[in-house]
């Protein structure tokens, strides 16, 4: 599923990653543990295509990470961010369409998720009226709505 080969990344004089290699088979759940500054978030940002490594390679299903197979990744970042003045449903549909769904398919899937999590009454609420944990639920749904092959959760249990 994911092969990481000899990834290295420096920020000025700080080596964030030094020749990291790993193979993550399909169906595996994996957690990166380590102290602050160990390179966990840097690795995740490379896996999601947010930053590029100085050297090394990331393969998704045997192909180099590119725009097409980046859509196979769902990502819940450590630093959450929703548009505070938009309504929850409106924003979720917008972001789902951004991930490649049609508006109709996005609304259908989102409403199923909202019903499953018993949060349908949040659909027309403004984001800034929700508590942070509730916003996190919305962002998790948005990360998973396009049914990605890979779901990456950076600090999924941290609520600031």
OpenMM code with the backbone's topology and positions (N, CA, C; nanometers):
from openmm import Vec3, app, unit

residues = "UNK UNK UNK UNK UNK UNK UNK UNK UNK UNK UNK UNK UNK UNK UNK UNK UNK UNK UNK UNK UNK UNK UNK UNK UNK UNK UNK UNK UNK UNK UNK UNK UNK UNK UNK UNK UNK UNK UNK UNK UNK UNK UNK UNK UNK UNK UNK UNK UNK UNK UNK UNK UNK UNK UNK UNK UNK UNK UNK UNK UNK UNK UNK UNK UNK UNK UNK UNK UNK UNK UNK UNK UNK UNK UNK UNK UNK UNK UNK UNK UNK UNK UNK UNK UNK UNK UNK UNK UNK UNK UNK UNK UNK UNK UNK UNK UNK UNK UNK UNK UNK UNK UNK UNK UNK UNK UNK UNK UNK UNK UNK UNK UNK UNK UNK UNK UNK UNK UNK UNK UNK UNK UNK UNK UNK UNK UNK UNK UNK UNK UNK UNK UNK UNK UNK UNK UNK UNK UNK UNK UNK UNK UNK UNK UNK UNK UNK UNK UNK UNK UNK UNK UNK UNK UNK UNK UNK UNK UNK UNK".split()
positions = [
    Vec3(0.0829, -0.1185, 0.0000),
    Vec3(0.0000, 0.0000, 0.0000),
    Vec3(0.0873, 0.1248, 0.0000),
    Vec3(0.1619, 0.1508, 0.1099),
    Vec3(0.2507, 0.2676, 0.1147),
    Vec3(0.3931, 0.2193, 0.1383),
    Vec3(0.4823, 0.2659, 0.0542),
    Vec3(0.6254, 0.2397, 0.0738),
    Vec3(0.6967, 0.3727, 0.0874),
    Vec3(0.7708, 0.3834, 0.1940),
    Vec3(0.8512, 0.5023, 0.2214),
    Vec3(0.9960, 0.4575, 0.2049),
    Vec3(1.0672, 0.5248, 0.1152),
    Vec3(1.2052, 0.4840, 0.0871),
    Vec3(1.3028, 0.5989, 0.1094),
    Vec3(1.3860, 0.5841, 0.2101),
    Vec3(1.4990, 0.6739, 0.2347),
    Vec3(1.4610, 0.8221, 0.2374),
    Vec3(1.3523, 0.8549, 0.3053),
    Vec3(1.3089, 0.9941, 0.3118),
    Vec3(1.3988, 1.0749, 0.4040),
    Vec3(1.4379, 1.1901, 0.3539),
    Vec3(1.5140, 1.2850, 0.4345),
    Vec3(1.4555, 1.4233, 0.4140),
    Vec3(1.4568, 1.5018, 0.5214),
    Vec3(1.4082, 1.6392, 0.5145),
    Vec3(1.4804, 1.7214, 0.6197),
    Vec3(1.5323, 1.8365, 0.5755),
    Vec3(1.5981, 1.9311, 0.6663),
    Vec3(1.5239, 2.0633, 0.6617),
    Vec3(1.5211, 2.1304, 0.7750),
    Vec3(1.4718, 2.2666, 0.7846),
    Vec3(1.5888, 2.3478, 0.8391),
    Vec3(1.6485, 2.4264, 0.7532),
    Vec3(1.7728, 2.4993, 0.7839),
    Vec3(1.8775, 2.3967, 0.8273),
    Vec3(1.9222, 2.4026, 0.9494),
    Vec3(2.0241, 2.3078, 0.9966),
    Vec3(1.9659, 2.1898, 1.0732),
    Vec3(1.8336, 2.1853, 1.0879),
    Vec3(1.7702, 2.0791, 1.1655),
    Vec3(1.7269, 1.9658, 1.0742),
    Vec3(1.7771, 1.8457, 1.1032),
    Vec3(1.7370, 1.7268, 1.0295),
    Vec3(1.6084, 1.6738, 1.0906),
    Vec3(1.4974, 1.6872, 1.0172),
    Vec3(1.3690, 1.6381, 1.0679),
    Vec3(1.3539, 1.4897, 1.0397),
    Vec3(1.3985, 1.4453, 0.9228),
    Vec3(1.3964, 1.3040, 0.8840),
    Vec3(1.5310, 1.2677, 0.8244),
    Vec3(1.5808, 1.1502, 0.8592),
    Vec3(1.7119, 1.1066, 0.8114),
    Vec3(1.7024, 0.9642, 0.7576),
    Vec3(1.6825, 0.9514, 0.6262),
    Vec3(1.6802, 0.8214, 0.5582),
    Vec3(1.5742, 0.7261, 0.6156),
    Vec3(1.4536, 0.7761, 0.6347),
    Vec3(1.3448, 0.6958, 0.6898),
    Vec3(1.2878, 0.6044, 0.5820),
    Vec3(1.2757, 0.4768, 0.6125),
    Vec3(1.2145, 0.3797, 0.5216),
    Vec3(1.1129, 0.2979, 0.6002),
    Vec3(1.0012, 0.2678, 0.5338),
    Vec3(0.8974, 0.1901, 0.6002),
    Vec3(0.8016, 0.1369, 0.4961),
    Vec3(0.7431, 0.0219, 0.5248),
    Vec3(0.6396, -0.0345, 0.4384),
    Vec3(0.5132, -0.0519, 0.5216),
    Vec3(0.4023, 0.0039, 0.4716),
    Vec3(0.2750, -0.0053, 0.5426),
    Vec3(0.1801, -0.0855, 0.4538),
    Vec3(0.1536, -0.2115, 0.4879),
    Vec3(0.0646, -0.2940, 0.4056),
    Vec3(-0.0809, -0.2480, 0.4133),
    Vec3(-0.1575, -0.2868, 0.3146),
    Vec3(-0.3011, -0.2554, 0.3116),
    Vec3(-0.3687, -0.3162, 0.4347),
    Vec3(-0.4623, -0.2411, 0.4914),
    Vec3(-0.5382, -0.2903, 0.6058),
    Vec3(-0.4700, -0.2718, 0.7396),
    Vec3(-0.3523, -0.2148, 0.7413),
    Vec3(-0.2758, -0.1979, 0.8650),
    Vec3(-0.3088, -0.0649, 0.9306),
    Vec3(-0.3169, -0.0657, 1.0611),
    Vec3(-0.3291, 0.0568, 1.1387),
    Vec3(-0.1927, 0.0818, 1.2001),
    Vec3(-0.1450, 0.2024, 1.1822),
    Vec3(-0.0099, 0.2347, 1.2274),
    Vec3(-0.0127, 0.3672, 1.3009),
    Vec3(0.0598, 0.3762, 1.4098),
    Vec3(0.0738, 0.5023, 1.4828),
    Vec3(0.2201, 0.5380, 1.4938),
    Vec3(0.2498, 0.6646, 1.4760),
    Vec3(0.3861, 0.7145, 1.4966),
    Vec3(0.3918, 0.7750, 1.6354),
    Vec3(0.4793, 0.7241, 1.7185),
    Vec3(0.4964, 0.7736, 1.8544),
    Vec3(0.6366, 0.8291, 1.8696),
    Vec3(0.6487, 0.9345, 1.9447),
    Vec3(0.7796, 0.9927, 1.9699),
    Vec3(0.7647, 1.1306, 2.0297),
    Vec3(0.8749, 1.1826, 2.0810),
    Vec3(0.8691, 1.3149, 2.1442),
    Vec3(0.8508, 1.4254, 2.0400),
    Vec3(0.8157, 1.5443, 2.0878),
    Vec3(0.8087, 1.6597, 1.9988),
    Vec3(0.9419, 1.6759, 1.9273),
    Vec3(0.9356, 1.7056, 1.8000),
    Vec3(1.0573, 1.7255, 1.7214),
    Vec3(1.1144, 1.5985, 1.6622),
    Vec3(1.0459, 1.4845, 1.6794),
    Vec3(1.0978, 1.3570, 1.6288),
    Vec3(1.0764, 1.3406, 1.4777),
    Vec3(0.9931, 1.4242, 1.4162),
    Vec3(0.9707, 1.4157, 1.2721),
    Vec3(0.8377, 1.3545, 1.2316),
    Vec3(0.7522, 1.3263, 1.3273),
    Vec3(0.6233, 1.2617, 1.2977),
    Vec3(0.5382, 1.3463, 1.2028),
    Vec3(0.5184, 1.4717, 1.2366),
    Vec3(0.4347, 1.5579, 1.1528),
    Vec3(0.5017, 1.5849, 1.0189),
    Vec3(0.6320, 1.5978, 1.0162),
    Vec3(0.7035, 1.6160, 0.8890),
    Vec3(0.6780, 1.4968, 0.7978),
    Vec3(0.6875, 1.3766, 0.8515),
    Vec3(0.6614, 1.2566, 0.7720),
    Vec3(0.5176, 1.2558, 0.7206),
    Vec3(0.4233, 1.2892, 0.8062),
    Vec3(0.2823, 1.2924, 0.7649),
    Vec3(0.2620, 1.3964, 0.6549),
    Vec3(0.3239, 1.5114, 0.6681),
    Vec3(0.3081, 1.6159, 0.5659),
    Vec3(0.3701, 1.5745, 0.4323),
    Vec3(0.4732, 1.4950, 0.4369),
    Vec3(0.5299, 1.4411, 0.3123),
    Vec3(0.4347, 1.3371, 0.2538),
    Vec3(0.3817, 1.2495, 0.3384),
    Vec3(0.2882, 1.1463, 0.2910),
    Vec3(0.1631, 1.2053, 0.2274),
    Vec3(0.1220, 1.3224, 0.2721),
    Vec3(0.0023, 1.3863, 0.2175),
    Vec3(0.0338, 1.4832, 0.1044),
    Vec3(0.1621, 1.5003, 0.0726),
    Vec3(0.2005, 1.5872, -0.0378),
    Vec3(0.2021, 1.7351, -0.0033),
    Vec3(0.1930, 1.7678, 0.1231),
    Vec3(0.1945, 1.9084, 0.1643),
    Vec3(0.3348, 1.9665, 0.1493),
    Vec3(0.4346, 1.8874, 0.1858),
    Vec3(0.5735, 1.9279, 0.1633),
    Vec3(0.6437, 1.8158, 0.0879),
    Vec3(0.7534, 1.8495, 0.0244),
    Vec3(0.8283, 1.7476, -0.0492),
    Vec3(0.9577, 1.7169, 0.0257),
    Vec3(1.0015, 1.5922, 0.0181),
    Vec3(1.1254, 1.5561, 0.0871),
    Vec3(1.2464, 1.6118, 0.0121),
    Vec3(1.3569, 1.6252, 0.0835),
    Vec3(1.4824, 1.6634, 0.0172),
    Vec3(1.5337, 1.5469, -0.0656),
    Vec3(1.5086, 1.4260, -0.0163),
    Vec3(1.5451, 1.3058, -0.0912),
    Vec3(1.4559, 1.1913, -0.0461),
    Vec3(1.4515, 1.0881, -0.1274),
    Vec3(1.3698, 0.9719, -0.0959),
    Vec3(1.2436, 0.9678, -0.1805),
    Vec3(1.1605, 0.8695, -0.1500),
    Vec3(1.0444, 0.8431, -0.2342),
    Vec3(0.9286, 0.7900, -0.1501),
    Vec3(0.8064, 0.8288, -0.1904),
    Vec3(0.6833, 0.7751, -0.1326),
    Vec3(0.6056, 0.7106, -0.2454),
    Vec3(0.5686, 0.5837, -0.2266),
    Vec3(0.4885, 0.5122, -0.3246),
    Vec3(0.3537, 0.4766, -0.2627),
    Vec3(0.2474, 0.5032, -0.3367),
    Vec3(0.1120, 0.4635, -0.2972),
    Vec3(0.0671, 0.3611, -0.4001),
    Vec3(0.0403, 0.2392, -0.3564),
    Vec3(0.0034, 0.1302, -0.4484),
    Vec3(0.1027, 0.1179, -0.5640),
    Vec3(0.2306, 0.1317, -0.5324),
    Vec3(0.3360, 0.1141, -0.6320),
    Vec3(0.3626, 0.2341, -0.7210),
    Vec3(0.2898, 0.3440, -0.7021),
    Vec3(0.3089, 0.4635, -0.7848),
    Vec3(0.3612, 0.5790, -0.7007),
    Vec3(0.4465, 0.6601, -0.7624),
    Vec3(0.4940, 0.7796, -0.6935),
    Vec3(0.3762, 0.8657, -0.6503),
    Vec3(0.3913, 0.9288, -0.5365),
    Vec3(0.2882, 1.0197, -0.4878),
    Vec3(0.2710, 1.1330, -0.5889),
    Vec3(0.1487, 1.1485, -0.6387),
    Vec3(0.1195, 1.2545, -0.7354),
    Vec3(-0.0228, 1.3045, -0.7121),
    Vec3(-0.0663, 1.4024, -0.7954),
    Vec3(-0.2003, 1.4600, -0.7767),
    Vec3(-0.3098, 1.3549, -0.7811),
    Vec3(-0.2995, 1.2604, -0.8734),
    Vec3(-0.4056, 1.1606, -0.8899),
    Vec3(-0.4165, 1.0699, -0.7678),
    Vec3(-0.3050, 1.0155, -0.7221),
    Vec3(-0.3179, 0.9235, -0.6087),
    Vec3(-0.3189, 0.9956, -0.4741),
    Vec3(-0.2928, 1.1270, -0.4714),
    Vec3(-0.3127, 1.2040, -0.3489),
    Vec3(-0.4595, 1.2065, -0.3096),
    Vec3(-0.5482, 1.1927, -0.4077),
    Vec3(-0.6924, 1.1890, -0.3780),
    Vec3(-0.7322, 1.0613, -0.3055),
    Vec3(-0.6430, 0.9623, -0.3038),
    Vec3(-0.6712, 0.8378, -0.2332),
    Vec3(-0.6407, 0.8494, -0.0845),
    Vec3(-0.5981, 0.9691, -0.0422),
    Vec3(-0.5598, 0.9921, 0.0965),
    Vec3(-0.6596, 1.0864, 0.1620),
    Vec3(-0.7067, 1.0483, 0.2794),
    Vec3(-0.7856, 1.1371, 0.3640),
    Vec3(-0.6949, 1.1851, 0.4753),
    Vec3(-0.7057, 1.3120, 0.5104),
    Vec3(-0.6122, 1.3694, 0.6064),
    Vec3(-0.6846, 1.4586, 0.7072),
    Vec3(-0.6672, 1.4272, 0.8344),
    Vec3(-0.7138, 1.5107, 0.9444),
    Vec3(-0.5894, 1.5714, 1.0085),
    Vec3(-0.5609, 1.6997, 0.9792),
    Vec3(-0.4375, 1.7594, 1.0314),
    Vec3(-0.4433, 1.7874, 1.1805),
    Vec3(-0.3255, 1.8029, 1.2389),
    Vec3(-0.3171, 1.8384, 1.3809),
    Vec3(-0.3798, 1.9758, 1.4031),
    Vec3(-0.3464, 2.0694, 1.3184),
    Vec3(-0.4016, 2.2049, 1.3274),
    Vec3(-0.5322, 2.2067, 1.2502),
    Vec3(-0.6423, 2.2073, 1.3202),
    Vec3(-0.7732, 2.2043, 1.2572),
    Vec3(-0.8089, 2.3415, 1.2029),
    Vec3(-0.8932, 2.3433, 1.1032),
    Vec3(-0.9359, 2.4711, 1.0506),
    Vec3(-1.0627, 2.4603, 0.9689),
    Vec3(-1.1686, 2.5169, 1.0178),
    Vec3(-1.2935, 2.5268, 0.9435),
    Vec3(-1.3267, 2.6741, 0.9304),
    Vec3(-1.4017, 2.7090, 0.8284),
    Vec3(-1.4459, 2.8465, 0.8105),
    Vec3(-1.5544, 2.8756, 0.9141),
    Vec3(-1.5226, 2.9578, 1.0096),
    Vec3(-1.6069, 2.9788, 1.1279),
    Vec3(-1.7448, 3.0352, 1.0965),
    Vec3(-1.7578, 3.1156, 0.9926),
    Vec3(-1.8848, 3.1831, 0.9639),
    Vec3(-1.9721, 3.1070, 0.8643),
    Vec3(-1.9258, 2.9904, 0.8169),
    Vec3(-2.0071, 2.9090, 0.7258),
    Vec3(-2.0918, 2.8120, 0.8066),
    Vec3(-2.2001, 2.7681, 0.7458),
    Vec3(-2.2813, 2.6634, 0.8071),
    Vec3(-2.2101, 2.5299, 0.7884),
    Vec3(-2.2280, 2.4423, 0.8849),
    Vec3(-2.1589, 2.3134, 0.8868),
    Vec3(-2.1847, 2.2338, 0.7586),
    Vec3(-2.3108, 2.2129, 0.7224),
    Vec3(-2.3443, 2.1337, 0.6046),
    Vec3(-2.2905, 2.1947, 0.4770),
    Vec3(-2.3042, 2.3257, 0.4643),
    Vec3(-2.2555, 2.3974, 0.3457),
    Vec3(-2.1045, 2.3776, 0.3297),
    Vec3(-2.0325, 2.3922, 0.4398),
    Vec3(-1.8880, 2.3758, 0.4354),
    Vec3(-1.8468, 2.2317, 0.4076),
    Vec3(-1.9144, 2.1375, 0.4693),
    Vec3(-1.8821, 1.9958, 0.4481),
    Vec3(-1.9043, 1.9581, 0.3020),
    Vec3(-2.0130, 2.0046, 0.2429),
    Vec3(-2.0385, 1.9768, 0.1004),
    Vec3(-1.9290, 2.0393, 0.0149),
    Vec3(-1.8947, 2.1642, 0.0422),
    Vec3(-1.7899, 2.2342, -0.0333),
    Vec3(-1.6593, 2.1540, -0.0304),
    Vec3(-1.6186, 2.1103, 0.0880),
    Vec3(-1.4918, 2.0378, 0.1005),
    Vec3(-1.4999, 1.8987, 0.0384),
    Vec3(-1.6149, 1.8344, 0.0435),
    Vec3(-1.6321, 1.7027, -0.0199),
    Vec3(-1.6244, 1.7150, -0.1719),
    Vec3(-1.6823, 1.8196, -0.2264),
    Vec3(-1.6740, 1.8438, -0.3716),
    Vec3(-1.5291, 1.8703, -0.4101),
    Vec3(-1.4587, 1.9422, -0.3256),
    Vec3(-1.3159, 1.9695, -0.3476),
    Vec3(-1.2362, 1.8386, -0.3555),
    Vec3(-1.2823, 1.7350, -0.2863),
    Vec3(-1.2157, 1.6045, -0.2874),
    Vec3(-1.2604, 1.5156, -0.4028),
    Vec3(-1.3468, 1.5684, -0.4911),
    Vec3(-1.3815, 1.4945, -0.6117),
    Vec3(-1.5234, 1.4401, -0.6181),
    Vec3(-1.6044, 1.4602, -0.5150),
    Vec3(-1.7425, 1.4127, -0.5190),
    Vec3(-1.8308, 1.5151, -0.5900),
    Vec3(-1.9395, 1.4681, -0.6492),
    Vec3(-2.0388, 1.5623, -0.7004),
    Vec3(-2.1123, 1.6209, -0.5807),
    Vec3(-2.1791, 1.7325, -0.6006),
    Vec3(-2.2536, 1.7943, -0.4918),
    Vec3(-2.3614, 1.6998, -0.4404),
    Vec3(-2.4295, 1.6311, -0.5316),
    Vec3(-2.5364, 1.5391, -0.4919),
    Vec3(-2.4806, 1.4216, -0.4107),
    Vec3(-2.3700, 1.3634, -0.4567),
    Vec3(-2.3104, 1.2506, -0.3847),
    Vec3(-2.2576, 1.2970, -0.2497),
    Vec3(-2.1993, 1.4159, -0.2460),
    Vec3(-2.1484, 1.4704, -0.1199),
    Vec3(-2.2612, 1.4867, -0.0187),
    Vec3(-2.3720, 1.5466, -0.0618),
    Vec3(-2.4847, 1.5662, 0.0301),
    Vec3(-2.5391, 1.4326, 0.0794),
    Vec3(-2.5506, 1.3363, -0.0099),
    Vec3(-2.6034, 1.2038, 0.0277),
    Vec3(-2.5125, 1.1379, 0.1326),
    Vec3(-2.3823, 1.1331, 0.1049),
    Vec3(-2.2895, 1.0685, 0.1984),
    Vec3(-2.2829, 1.1437, 0.3312),
    Vec3(-2.2783, 1.2752, 0.3228),
    Vec3(-2.2695, 1.3545, 0.4461),
    Vec3(-2.3920, 1.3345, 0.5334),
    Vec3(-2.5075, 1.3347, 0.4723),
    Vec3(-2.6297, 1.3161, 0.5519),
    Vec3(-2.6313, 1.1777, 0.6172),
    Vec3(-2.5770, 1.0765, 0.5484),
    Vec3(-2.5668, 0.9428, 0.6092),
    Vec3(-2.4740, 0.9467, 0.7307),
    Vec3(-2.3593, 1.0123, 0.7167),
    Vec3(-2.2657, 1.0247, 0.8288),
    Vec3(-2.3307, 1.1011, 0.9440),
    Vec3(-2.3972, 1.2121, 0.9131),
    Vec3(-2.4587, 1.2936, 1.0175),
    Vec3(-2.5660, 1.2141, 1.0917),
    Vec3(-2.6435, 1.1349, 1.0180),
    Vec3(-2.7446, 1.0508, 1.0827),
    Vec3(-2.6781, 0.9437, 1.1688),
    Vec3(-2.5750, 0.8803, 1.1144),
    Vec3(-2.5061, 0.7738, 1.1878),
    Vec3(-2.4481, 0.8256, 1.3195),
    Vec3(-2.3966, 0.9481, 1.3192),
    Vec3(-2.3365, 1.0058, 1.4389),
    Vec3(-2.4344, 1.0898, 1.5211),
    Vec3(-2.5619, 1.0869, 1.4790),
    Vec3(-2.6675, 1.1589, 1.5491),
    Vec3(-2.6364, 1.3080, 1.5644),
    Vec3(-2.5926, 1.3689, 1.4528),
    Vec3(-2.5592, 1.5114, 1.4541),
    Vec3(-2.6315, 1.5873, 1.3422),
    Vec3(-2.7406, 1.5320, 1.2931),
    Vec3(-2.8140, 1.5948, 1.1832),
    Vec3(-2.8576, 1.7371, 1.2160),
    Vec3(-2.8820, 1.7656, 1.3432),
    Vec3(-2.9255, 1.9003, 1.3802),
    Vec3(-2.8117, 2.0031, 1.3717),
    Vec3(-2.6894, 1.9595, 1.3471),
    Vec3(-2.5771, 2.0509, 1.3289),
    Vec3(-2.5694, 2.1060, 1.1874),
    Vec3(-2.6377, 2.0440, 1.0923),
    Vec3(-2.6245, 2.0753, 0.9490),
    Vec3(-2.6349, 2.2253, 0.9203),
    Vec3(-2.7311, 2.2925, 0.9787),
    Vec3(-2.7538, 2.4346, 0.9504),
    Vec3(-2.6953, 2.5288, 1.0554),
    Vec3(-2.6159, 2.4742, 1.1469),
    Vec3(-2.5521, 2.5591, 1.2477),
    Vec3(-2.4246, 2.6198, 1.1900),
    Vec3(-2.3919, 2.7380, 1.2384),
    Vec3(-2.2673, 2.8012, 1.1999),
    Vec3(-2.1536, 2.7328, 1.2753),
    Vec3(-2.0403, 2.7126, 1.2088),
    Vec3(-1.9281, 2.6402, 1.2682),
    Vec3(-1.8851, 2.7012, 1.4007),
    Vec3(-1.8820, 2.8341, 1.4106),
    Vec3(-1.8325, 2.8956, 1.5337),
    Vec3(-1.9248, 2.8764, 1.6543),
    Vec3(-2.0418, 2.8144, 1.6329),
    Vec3(-2.1303, 2.7844, 1.7461),
    Vec3(-2.1016, 2.6456, 1.8040),
    Vec3(-2.0192, 2.5670, 1.7360),
    Vec3(-1.9880, 2.4312, 1.7820),
    Vec3(-1.8668, 2.4315, 1.8738),
    Vec3(-1.8701, 2.3443, 1.9732),
    Vec3(-1.7528, 2.3239, 2.0581),
    Vec3(-1.6425, 2.2592, 1.9748),
    Vec3(-1.5189, 2.2691, 2.0214),
    Vec3(-1.4045, 2.2171, 1.9447),
    Vec3(-1.4166, 2.0678, 1.9154),
    Vec3(-1.4642, 1.9891, 2.0114),
    Vec3(-1.4809, 1.8455, 1.9884),
    Vec3(-1.5829, 1.8160, 1.8793),
    Vec3(-1.6874, 1.8972, 1.8740),
    Vec3(-1.7884, 1.8815, 1.7692),
    Vec3(-1.7291, 1.9190, 1.6334),
    Vec3(-1.6495, 2.0258, 1.6296),
    Vec3(-1.5823, 2.0648, 1.5057),
    Vec3(-1.4888, 1.9528, 1.4586),
    Vec3(-1.4249, 1.8857, 1.5547),
    Vec3(-1.3345, 1.7765, 1.5206),
    Vec3(-1.4109, 1.6606, 1.4556),
    Vec3(-1.5313, 1.6318, 1.5036),
    Vec3(-1.6131, 1.5276, 1.4407),
    Vec3(-1.6414, 1.5631, 1.2954),
    Vec3(-1.6758, 1.6886, 1.2707),
    Vec3(-1.7043, 1.7339, 1.1344),
    Vec3(-1.5801, 1.7169, 1.0478),
    Vec3(-1.4653, 1.7539, 1.0999),
    Vec3(-1.3434, 1.7427, 1.0213),
    Vec3(-1.3053, 1.5969, 0.9958),
    Vec3(-1.3345, 1.5087, 1.0904),
    Vec3(-1.3104, 1.3670, 1.0653),
    Vec3(-1.3977, 1.3181, 0.9500),
    Vec3(-1.5257, 1.3546, 0.9524),
    Vec3(-1.6169, 1.3152, 0.8439),
    Vec3(-1.5635, 1.3662, 0.7108),
    Vec3(-1.5202, 1.4907, 0.7071),
    Vec3(-1.4684, 1.5498, 0.5836),
    Vec3(-1.3438, 1.4754, 0.5361),
    Vec3(-1.2594, 1.4321, 0.6289),
    Vec3(-1.1378, 1.3582, 0.5911),
    Vec3(-1.1716, 1.2218, 0.5313),
    Vec3(-1.2831, 1.1623, 0.5736),
    Vec3(-1.3183, 1.0260, 0.5318),
    Vec3(-1.4260, 1.0191, 0.4241),
    Vec3(-1.4901, 1.1310, 0.3923),
    Vec3(-1.6109, 1.1299, 0.3090),
    Vec3(-1.5881, 1.0753, 0.1687),
    Vec3(-1.4696, 1.0937, 0.1136),
    Vec3(-1.4433, 1.0469, -0.0231),
    Vec3(-1.3932, 0.9024, -0.0265),
    Vec3(-1.4058, 0.8327, 0.0865),
    Vec3(-1.3691, 0.6920, 0.1001),
    Vec3(-1.2257, 0.6654, 0.0527),
    Vec3(-1.1296, 0.7320, 0.1161),
    Vec3(-0.9902, 0.7179, 0.0742),
    Vec3(-0.9340, 0.5790, 0.1052),
    Vec3(-0.8331, 0.5422, 0.0299),
    Vec3(-0.7622, 0.4165, 0.0572),
    Vec3(-0.6793, 0.4273, 0.1845),
    Vec3(-0.6315, 0.5484, 0.2132),
    Vec3(-0.5456, 0.5750, 0.3280),
    Vec3(-0.6068, 0.6902, 0.4063),
    Vec3(-0.6176, 0.6732, 0.5367),
    Vec3(-0.6690, 0.7797, 0.6229),
    Vec3(-0.5604, 0.8139, 0.7244),
    Vec3(-0.5133, 0.9377, 0.7197),
    Vec3(-0.4064, 0.9831, 0.8081),
    Vec3(-0.4644, 1.0810, 0.9087),
    Vec3(-0.4446, 1.0495, 1.0356),
    Vec3(-0.4945, 1.1330, 1.1448),
    Vec3(-0.3740, 1.1828, 1.2241),
    Vec3(-0.3477, 1.3125, 1.2191),
    Vec3(-0.2356, 1.3711, 1.2921),
    Vec3(-0.2886, 1.4257, 1.4240),
    Vec3(-0.2456, 1.3683, 1.5345),
    Vec3(-0.2921, 1.4060, 1.6681),
    Vec3(-0.4456, 1.4013, 1.6758),
    Vec3(-0.5053, 1.2849, 1.6461),
    Vec3(-0.6513, 1.2796, 1.6380),
    Vec3(-0.7248, 1.3001, 1.7698),
    Vec3(-0.6574, 1.2830, 1.8799),
    Vec3(-0.7255, 1.2945, 2.0089),
    Vec3(-0.6959, 1.4249, 2.0813),
    Vec3(-0.6203, 1.5122, 2.0162),
    Vec3(-0.5867, 1.6402, 2.0773),
    Vec3(-0.6979, 1.7396, 2.0465),
    Vec3(-0.7535, 1.7944, 2.1500),
    Vec3(-0.8533, 1.9010, 2.1357),
    Vec3(-0.7961, 2.0221, 2.2076),
    Vec3(-0.7719, 2.1254, 2.1302),
    Vec3(-0.7096, 2.2467, 2.1894),
    Vec3(-0.8139, 2.3432, 2.2362),
] * unit.nanometer
topology = app.Topology()
chain = topology.addChain("A")
for resn in residues:
    res = topology.addResidue(resn, chain)
    for name in ("N", "CA", "C"):
        topology.addAtom(name, app.Element.getBySymbol(name[0]), res)
